[in-house]
């Protein structure tokens, strides 16, 4: 069964940057969409960004222009580059693999934006 392992979270000041990584235990198959979601305390999990096999991307309006999703198929890794971070970006960030009705989630990595 595929495993997803996130890393790169931590504490950062407002305006700072972080890069999250999601290591996938196998190659990404055609048709599988990789994504990052986040969940703040007391809130529902929400979409941050997705990237399809062909490279097309989708972003939540709240992160457009500040956050970039990318993938390195040679390393079976998906990245989330986060710049100009705001306190409202504080959440647990989860990596997701989706195809059809199947979803696989990682364990999550905490991102805290605070001075």
FENLINBEL-V814047 format. One record per pair of residues at least 24 apart in sequence whose ideal C-beta (glycine too) atoms are under 10 Angstrom apart, sorted by the first residue. I is the first residue (numbers start at 1). GAP is how many residues later the second one is. Records with the same first field share a line. If there is no record, write none. Layout:
I=GAP ; GAP
This chain:
1=24 ; 25 ; 103
2=24 ; 25 ; 26 ; 27 ; 30 ; 74 ; 95 ; 100 ; 102
3=94 ; 101 ; 103 ; 104
4=30 ; 74 ; 90 ; 91 ; 92 ; 93 ; 100 ; 101 ; 102 ; 103 ; 104
5=72 ; 90 ; 101 ; 102 ; 104
6=30 ; 72 ; 74 ; 86 ; 87 ; 88 ; 89 ; 99 ; 100 ; 101 ; 102 ; 103 ; 104
7=70 ; 88 ; 99 ; 102
8=71 ; 72 ; 73 ; 74 ; 85 ; 101 ; 103
9=82 ; 83 ; 84 ; 99 ; 100 ; 101 ; 102 ; 103
10=99 ; 100 ; 101 ; 102
11=79 ; 99 ; 100 ; 101 ; 102 ; 103
12=70 ; 73 ; 77 ; 78 ; 99 ; 100 ; 101 ; 102 ; 103
13=72 ; 74 ; 100 ; 101 ; 102
14=70 ; 71 ; 72 ; 73 ; 74 ; 75 ; 99 ; 100 ; 101
15=68 ; 69 ; 70 ; 71 ; 98 ; 100
16=66 ; 67 ; 68 ; 69 ; 97 ; 99
17=49 ; 64 ; 65 ; 66 ; 67 ; 68
18=49 ; 62 ; 63 ; 64 ; 65 ; 67 ; 71 ; 75 ; 91 ; 93 ; 94 ; 95
19=49 ; 51 ; 60 ; 61 ; 62 ; 63 ; 64
20=28 ; 47 ; 49 ; 58 ; 59 ; 60 ; 61 ; 62 ; 73 ; 74 ; 75 ; 89 ; 91
21=51 ; 54 ; 56 ; 57 ; 58 ; 59 ; 74 ; 88
22=47 ; 49 ; 54 ; 55 ; 56 ; 57 ; 58 ; 71 ; 72 ; 73 ; 74 ; 75 ; 84 ; 87
23=52 ; 53 ; 54 ; 55 ; 72 ; 83
24=47 ; 49 ; 51 ; 52 ; 53 ; 54 ; 71 ; 73 ; 80 ; 82
25=51 ; 79
26=50 ; 71
27=46 ; 47 ; 49
28=25 ; 43 ; 45 ; 48 ; 49 ; 50 ; 69 ; 71
29=24 ; 68 ; 70
30=24 ; 69
31=67 ; 68 ; 69
32=65 ; 66 ; 67 ; 68 ; 70 ; 72
33=25 ; 63 ; 64 ; 65 ; 66 ; 70
34=35 ; 36 ; 37 ; 43 ; 44 ; 45 ; 61 ; 62 ; 63 ; 64
35=34 ; 43 ; 45 ; 59 ; 60 ; 61 ; 62 ; 63 ; 68
36=24 ; 27 ; 31 ; 33 ; 42 ; 43 ; 44 ; 46 ; 57 ; 58 ; 59 ; 60 ; 70
37=54 ; 55 ; 56 ; 57 ; 58 ; 59 ; 68 ; 69 ; 71
38=25 ; 42 ; 51 ; 52 ; 53 ; 54 ; 55 ; 56 ; 70 ; 71 ; 73
39=52 ; 53 ; 54 ; 55 ; 69
40=48 ; 49 ; 50 ; 51 ; 52 ; 71
41=49 ; 50 ; 51
43=48
45=46 ; 47 ; 49 ; 51 ; 60 ; 63
46=45
47=49
48=32 ; 34 ; 41 ; 43 ; 45 ; 46 ; 48
49=29 ; 31 ; 32 ; 33
50=28 ; 46 ; 48
51=27 ; 28 ; 29
52=46
53=46
62=24 ; 26 ; 27
63=26
80=29 ; 31
82=29 ; 31
85=26 ; 27 ; 28 ; 29
86=27
87=25 ; 26 ; 27 ; 28
88=25
89=24
90=24
